[in-house]
Amino acid sequence: MALNNMYGARLPQQETMVGAGVQLLVLALLGTAIGMGPAGWLSGLVFAFATWAVLTRALRRTQPRSFGPANRVTLGRSILVGGVTALVADSFESSPPVSLLVGLTAVALILDGVDGKVARRTGTSSALGARFDMEVDAFLILVLSVYVGMSLGPWVLLIGTMRYAFVAAARVLPWLNGELPPSMARKTVAALQGVILLVAGSGLLPYDMNLAAVLTALALLVWSFGRDTLWLWRRNGQGPAERTVENRELHERVPSRELVSVGAASAGSEG
């Protein structure tokens, strides 16, 4: 039984090794097709190793019985993102084939809507899968913002770094780690970031239209993060001082007979 459990635990880790191997194959194909330079190779290899290392560590910690079909889709997306990363890094040395960059990015964005559906239909949703999906999405947006920023300006990096800034802030302000309610608006804004950056990077639209579109994407993202931050602060971020002020205001507004009923209800809920 112990051997079976050990073997079962190794199977998901073996799939991450297969994913790393496929990533190397994709980099080799890109290198052969476009003559990728050192920057592209280095970025692609670092991405492949980091993905394998982080994912393997997460699997050892959670020890799932299987990797799961949804995670396989996300792993495929991460391989495409690795290719996009290599192409964007290579663009600092030479102009990459835009059609190839757009093609890889478009497939990665389309598959973003597939892994979640697969997880729900197969009953294989997990915290690991959700986090894996989120990290792949965030890194793709970061890479695209770097690419678009080369033509529109470094301010575009605000789009790619905002999520990482939020995570960093949560280390200092733990209340930012609170669970947010589901929001279609949040999902829509997140999806629009990749689409708008892809269109802006494709060069299909004039400069002014690209500028307006990316500024709109940034404004929507600021609104979305700001709304969520405000919700978390109201729910989890108010300290004892703020709550004391609220309680004092409540006593000033509510008649004494109503406070008695409020206190009784509170005591009943605590019991």
MORA-V257718 format. One record per backbone hydrogen bond with DSSP energy under -0.5 kcal/mol. CO is the residue of the C=O (numbers start at 1). NH is the residue of the N-H. Records with the same first field share a line. If there is no record, write none. Layout:
BEGIN
CO->NH + NH
END
This chain:
BEGIN
1->5
2->6
3->7
4->8
5->9
6->10
7->11
8->12
9->13
10->14
11->15
12->16
13->17
14->18
15->19
16->20
17->21
18->22
19->23
20->24
21->25
22->26
23->27
24->28
25->29
26->30
27->31
28->32
29->33
30->34
31->35
37->41
38->42
39->43
40->44
41->45
42->46
43->47
44->48
45->49
46->50
47->51
48->52
49->53
50->54
51->55
52->56
53->57
54->58
55->59
56->60
57->61
58->62
59->63
68->72
69->73
70->74
71->75
72->76
73->77
74->78
75->79
76->80
77->81
78->82
79->83
80->84
81->85
82->86
83->87
84->88
85->89
86->90
87->91
89->92
90->93 + 94
96->98
97->101
98->102
99->103
100->104
101->105
102->106
103->107
104->108
105->109
106->110
107->111
108->112
110->113
111->114 + 115
112->116
114->118
115->119
116->120
117->121
118->122
119->123 + 124 + 125
126->130
127->131
128->132
129->133
130->134
131->135
132->136
133->137
134->138
135->139
136->140
137->141
138->142
139->143
140->144
141->145
142->146
143->147
144->148
145->149
146->150
147->150
148->151 + 152
149->153
153->156
154->157
155->158
156->159 + 160
157->161
158->162
161->165
162->166
163->167
164->168
165->169
166->170
167->171
168->171 + 172
169->172 + 173
172->174
173->176
174->177
175->178
183->187
184->188
185->189
186->190
187->191
188->192
189->193
190->194
191->195
192->196
193->197
194->198
195->199
196->200
197->201
198->202
199->203 + 204
200->203
206->210
207->211
208->212
209->213
210->214
211->215
212->216
213->217
214->218
215->219
216->220
217->221
218->222
219->223
220->224
221->225
222->226
223->227
224->228
225->229
226->230
227->231
228->232
229->233
230->234
231->235
232->236 + 237
233->237 + 238
239->243
240->244
241->245
242->246
243->247
244->248
245->249
246->250
247->251
248->252
249->253
250->254
255->258 + 259
256->260
257->261
258->262
259->263
260->264
261->265
262->266
263->267
264->268
265->269
266->270
267->271
END
